[in-house]
Amino acid sequence: MRFFLWFLLGLTLSTPLRASDPARIAIIDTAWDTTNYLPALKAGGVQVIGRYYARCEQKGLEQKRFAFTNEAAAILSHGLGILSIYQFRSSSKHKFNGQRNGRNGALVNLPDGNCDPSKTGRTAREEAALDVAAAISQARMVGQPHGTAIYFAVDFNFSRFDSVTKDKMLAYFQVVRRALTRAGYRLGAYGDGDALSVLQRAGLIDFAWIGASAAFEGSSEFHRTGGWNLFQTQVDSHWFAGGKGGCGRFGLPLDVNVQNPAMGSDIGLWGGVGKFEVPPARTSAVYGARRFVCNGDARLRKSARSTPDDLVSGQFCRAGKSVPRPQALKFLRPIRVGQVKGQLARVDVNEDGKFDGWTWAGNLTRSFADKPDYVFKSAKRAKAVCR
């Protein structure tokens, strides 16, 4: 029975993917200016670019606030859509106190609405008021149409059992929701499964975007409910760089995302004439070609004729550094599946559009809807097998 199921997988994914194949990633997000890469992104099949609003500039991320450049107009002129994201120092629960983590465990007060230093922290509602005012102002600067969405980030390992942080997060999103509604915008959230499920149950968000971290609270469980709109499958990809392993001086760091076709085409994106939607057939193709690695000992073979010990070699680019191509596939990693020959599947591990090698089809989940729970103990994770 198990082999028969994998034989069916081979039938549905037997056509090799080409550069123009609809199964290539359609939605990316990045903290960097995409202007010089727009022709290449479009040629590579990208249809939507996620870019950021933020209250103040952050050192080392000066290109993150795209509203203060002409990038939005350039994206729209290429016929691409925009995913608007608000993120400012949201990688800690202290965000809801108007603070961030400093050195040696100290907390640092976040700047005020004018980006001037603050002598004290603030309440979650006060912090939300500053953030949503900045988001609305910057959305208007770039001409974001009414009826589209801004996704606010909860970019840390939130647990629904942390009642103190939960109450602060709800208070924060209540303020954001009211202000965005008055301004004519809808609200999405980026975060782990626990954060998104809490916000959904409270009726505070229109769209849910699961972050990439496999180990964050509730993410696998929430994924399996099917109630999500976007899933950030990989971070720190690096496209368009030359040199050894594709890690030359230039290139675009980015993250890749998969849209859930079961939740409809409208996820709050916008384009040159209003709302923007990725065609349903394209969304289904991208979703249908993804699987999760569910075997803790999954290996990446050189070819469809390779033995289990004839593994890939060479370099590829990750987080701006040339690193050895992995010979083992990381447990719970989302990957793209292409051609299937017999019991082996050709896979693109790092979503750069190039297939990296072959793995036994039994190392992968049967569909993208079936995401296993993360296994925290490394010894157990190494022995995990697909169900």
WOLIN-V431664 format. One record per residue. N is the residue number from 1. RES is the residue in one letter. PHI is phi in whole degrees, -180 to 180 (999 if undefined). OMEGA is omega as a letter, one per 40 degrees, with the letter a starting at -180 (* if undefined). D_LAST is the distance of its C-alpha to the last C-alpha in whole Angstrom. Layout:
N/RES/PHI/OMEGA/D_LAST, N/RES/PHI/OMEGA/D_LAST
This chain:
1/M/999/a/13, 2/R/-63/i/10, 3/F/-64/i/13, 4/F/-61/i/15, 5/L/-63/i/12, 6/W/-71/i/13, 7/F/-64/i/16, 8/L/-63/i/17, 9/L/-57/i/16, 10/G/-63/i/18, 11/L/-66/a/21, 12/T/-80/a/20, 13/L/-127/a/21, 14/S/-84/a/23, 15/T/-86/i/26, 16/P/-60/i/27, 17/L/-82/i/27, 18/R/-110/a/31, 19/A/-59/a/33, 20/S/-95/a/34, 21/D/-65/a/30, 22/P/-66/a/29, 23/A/-79/i/26, 24/R/-70/a/27, 25/I/-56/a/27, 26/A/-104/a/30, 27/I/-127/i/30, 28/I/-123/i/31, 29/D/-138/a/32, 30/T/-155/i/35, 31/A/-91/a/37, 32/W/-120/a/40, 33/D/-63/a/42, 34/T/-97/a/41, 35/T/-51/a/44, 36/N/-74/a/45, 37/Y/-108/a/41, 38/L/-60/i/41, 39/P/-60/a/42, 40/A/-69/i/40, 41/L/-62/a/37, 42/K/-64/i/38, 43/A/-63/i/38, 44/G/-84/i/35, 45/G/100/i/33, 46/V/-70/i/33, 47/Q/-117/a/35, 48/V/-137/i/34, 49/I/-121/i/35, 50/G/-86/i/35, 51/R/-133/a/38, 52/Y/-114/i/39, 53/Y/-102/i/42, 54/A/-158/a/43, 55/R/-63/a/46, 56/C/-135/i/47, 57/E/-73/i/46, 58/Q/-116/a/44, 59/K/-60/a/45, 60/G/87/i/43, 61/L/-127/a/42, 62/E/-65/a/45, 63/Q/-89/a/44, 64/K/-70/a/41, 65/R/-85/a/44, 66/F/-80/a/44, 67/A/-69/a/47, 68/F/-98/i/49, 69/T/-132/i/49, 70/N/-97/a/50, 71/E/-63/a/46, 72/A/-58/i/45, 73/A/-63/i/48, 74/A/-67/i/47, 75/I/-60/a/43, 76/L/-65/a/44, 77/S/-66/i/47, 78/H/-92/i/44, 79/G/77/a/43, 80/L/-97/i/39, 81/G/-97/a/38, 82/I/-124/i/38, 83/L/-105/a/35, 84/S/-89/a/38, 85/I/-128/i/36, 86/Y/-108/i/38, 87/Q/-150/i/37, 88/F/-143/i/40, 89/R/54/a/39, 90/S/-101/a/36, 91/S/-93/a/34, 92/S/-150/i/35, 93/K/-65/i/35, 94/H/-70/i/39, 95/K/-53/a/39, 96/F/-76/i/40, 97/N/-107/a/43, 98/G/70/a/44, 99/Q/-139/i/43, 100/R/-138/i/41, 101/N/-74/i/40, 102/G/-108/a/43, 103/R/-80/i/44, 104/N/56/i/44, 105/G/81/i/42, 106/A/-75/i/45, 107/L/-101/a/44, 108/V/-116/i/46, 109/N/-70/i/48, 110/L/-76/a/46, 111/P/-65/a/49, 112/D/-82/a/51, 113/G/-66/i/51, 114/N/-97/a/54, 115/C/67/i/51, 116/D/-91/a/54, 117/P/-59/i/53, 118/S/-110/i/53, 119/K/-84/a/54, 120/T/-136/i/52, 121/G/-78/i/48, 122/R/-153/i/48, 123/T/-75/i/46, 124/A/-60/a/43, 125/R/-68/i/45, 126/E/-66/i/47, 127/E/-64/i/45, 128/A/-62/a/43, 129/A/-62/i/47, 130/L/-67/a/47, 131/D/-67/a/44, 132/V/-70/i/44, 133/A/-63/i/48, 134/A/-66/a/47, 135/A/-62/a/44, 136/I/-65/i/46, 137/S/-60/a/49, 138/Q/-73/i/47, 139/A/-62/i/45, 140/R/-69/i/49, 141/M/-60/a/50, 142/V/-95/i/48, 143/G/78/i/48, 144/Q/-64/a/45, 145/P/-70/i/45, 146/H/-62/i/45, 147/G/88/i/42, 148/T/-100/a/40, 149/A/-116/i/38, 150/I/-122/i/38, 151/Y/-93/i/34, 152/F/-98/a/35, 153/A/-91/i/33, 154/V/-119/a/32, 155/D/-97/i/31, 156/F/-150/a/30, 157/N/-80/a/27, 158/F/-81/i/28, 159/S/-118/i/27, 160/R/-66/i/28, 161/F/-85/i/29, 162/D/-86/a/32, 163/S/-65/a/34, 164/V/-66/i/37, 165/T/-67/i/35, 166/K/-59/a/34, 167/D/-63/i/37, 168/K/-69/i/39, 169/M/-63/i/36, 170/L/-64/i/37, 171/A/-63/i/40, 172/Y/-60/a/40, 173/F/-73/i/38, 174/Q/-62/i/41, 175/V/-66/a/43, 176/V/-62/a/42, 177/R/-60/a/41, 178/R/-61/a/44, 179/A/-67/i/46, 180/L/-65/i/43, 181/T/-62/i/44, 182/R/-62/a/48, 183/A/-83/i/48, 184/G/94/a/46, 185/Y/-113/i/42, 186/R/-100/a/39, 187/L/-121/i/37, 188/G/-116/i/33, 189/A/-134/i/31, 190/Y/-112/i/29, 191/G/176/i/27, 192/D/-83/a/24, 193/G/-61/i/22, 194/D/-64/a/24, 195/A/-62/a/27, 196/L/-68/a/27, 197/S/-68/i/26, 198/V/-63/a/29, 199/L/-68/i/31, 200/Q/-64/a/30, 201/R/-63/i/30, 202/A/-81/i/34, 203/G/70/a/34, 204/L/-97/a/35, 205/I/-126/i/33, 206/D/-95/a/33, 207/F/-139/a/30, 208/A/-123/a/27, 209/W/-124/a/26, 210/I/-79/i/23, 211/G/-72/a/24, 212/A/-77/a/22, 213/S/-63/a/22, 214/A/-69/a/18, 215/A/-92/a/19, 216/F/-70/a/22, 217/E/-62/i/22, 218/G/74/a/20, 219/S/-68/i/19, 220/S/-66/i/15, 221/E/-61/i/16, 222/F/-66/i/19, 223/H/-58/a/17, 224/R/-69/i/15, 225/T/-69/a/18, 226/G/77/a/19, 227/G/-90/a/23, 228/W/-109/i/23, 229/N/-102/i/26, 230/L/-133/i/25, 231/F/-136/i/22, 232/Q/-80/a/24, 233/T/-80/i/21, 234/Q/-148/i/23, 235/V/-121/i/27, 236/D/64/i/30, 237/S/-72/a/29, 238/H/-142/a/33, 239/W/-109/i/34, 240/F/72/i/37, 241/A/-98/i/39, 242/G/-89/i/40, 243/G/82/a/41, 244/K/-60/i/38, 245/G/67/a/35, 246/G/70/a/36, 247/C/-125/i/37, 248/G/-73/a/41, 249/R/-65/a/43, 250/F/-107/a/42, 251/G/149/a/39, 252/L/-119/i/37, 253/P/-73/a/35, 254/L/-159/i/32, 255/D/-116/a/29, 256/V/-119/a/27, 257/N/-139/i/25, 258/V/-117/i/23, 259/Q/-92/i/25, 260/N/-88/a/23, 261/P/-66/a/24, 262/A/-71/a/24, 263/M/-101/i/26, 264/G/91/a/29, 265/S/-83/a/31, 266/D/-84/i/33, 267/I/-125/i/32, 268/G/85/i/36, 269/L/-74/i/36, 270/W/-142/a/40, 271/G/-141/a/42, 272/G/-72/a/45, 273/V/-123/i/46, 274/G/121/a/44, 275/K/-65/a/41, 276/F/-129/i/38, 277/E/-132/i/35, 278/V/-72/a/33, 279/P/-53/a/33, 280/P/-55/a/30, 281/A/-64/i/29, 282/R/-69/i/29, 283/T/-60/i/26, 284/S/-66/i/24, 285/A/-66/i/24, 286/V/-64/a/23, 287/Y/-60/a/21, 288/G/-67/a/19, 289/A/-94/a/19, 290/R/-105/i/17, 291/R/-140/i/14, 292/F/-108/i/12, 293/V/-75/a/11, 294/C/-119/i/8, 295/N/-113/a/9, 296/G/-70/i/12, 297/D/-123/i/14, 298/A/-73/a/14, 299/R/-118/a/18, 300/L/-111/a/20, 301/R/-87/a/22, 302/K/-69/a/26, 303/S/-148/i/25, 304/A/-70/i/24, 305/R/-100/a/26, 306/S/-72/i/25, 307/T/-79/i/24, 308/P/-59/a/21, 309/D/-102/i/24, 310/D/-92/a/26, 311/L/-100/a/25, 312/V/-66/i/26, 313/S/-144/i/29, 314/G/103/a/32, 315/Q/-123/i/32, 316/F/-149/a/31, 317/C/-101/i/32, 318/R/-143/a/30, 319/A/54/i/32, 320/G/79/a/35, 321/K/-126/i/35, 322/S/-80/a/34, 323/V/-129/i/31, 324/P/-61/i/30, 325/R/-64/a/27, 326/P/-67/i/24, 327/Q/-91/i/23, 328/A/-120/a/19, 329/L/-91/a/17, 330/K/-66/i/17, 331/F/-58/i/14, 332/L/73/i/13, 333/R/-73/i/16, 334/P/-79/i/17, 335/I/-136/i/18, 336/R/-95/a/20, 337/V/-106/i/19, 338/G/-112/a/22, 339/Q/-68/i/22, 340/V/-122/i/20, 341/K/-122/a/21, 342/G/62/i/20, 343/Q/-104/a/16, 344/L/-111/a/18, 345/A/-116/i/18, 346/R/-84/a/21, 347/V/-132/i/20, 348/D/-105/a/22, 349/V/-79/a/21, 350/N/-110/i/24, 351/E/57/i/25, 352/D/-98/i/29, 353/G/87/i/28, 354/K/-115/i/28, 355/F/-76/a/25, 356/D/-96/a/25, 357/G/165/a/23, 358/W/-127/i/20, 359/T/-138/i/17, 360/W/-62/a/14, 361/A/-60/i/13, 362/G/-70/i/9, 363/N/-81/a/10, 364/L/-120/i/10, 365/T/-66/a/8, 366/R/-78/i/9, 367/S/-153/i/12, 368/F/-77/i/14, 369/A/-76/a/14, 370/D/-99/i/10, 371/K/-100/a/11, 372/P/-69/i/9, 373/D/-73/i/12, 374/Y/-70/i/14, 375/V/-106/a/14, 376/F/-79/a/18, 377/K/-81/a/19, 378/S/-62/a/19, 379/A/-66/i/18, 380/K/-69/a/15, 381/R/-63/a/14, 382/A/-66/a/15, 383/K/-98/a/13, 384/A/-63/i/9, 385/V/-130/a/6, 386/C/-74/i/4, 387/R/-87/*/0
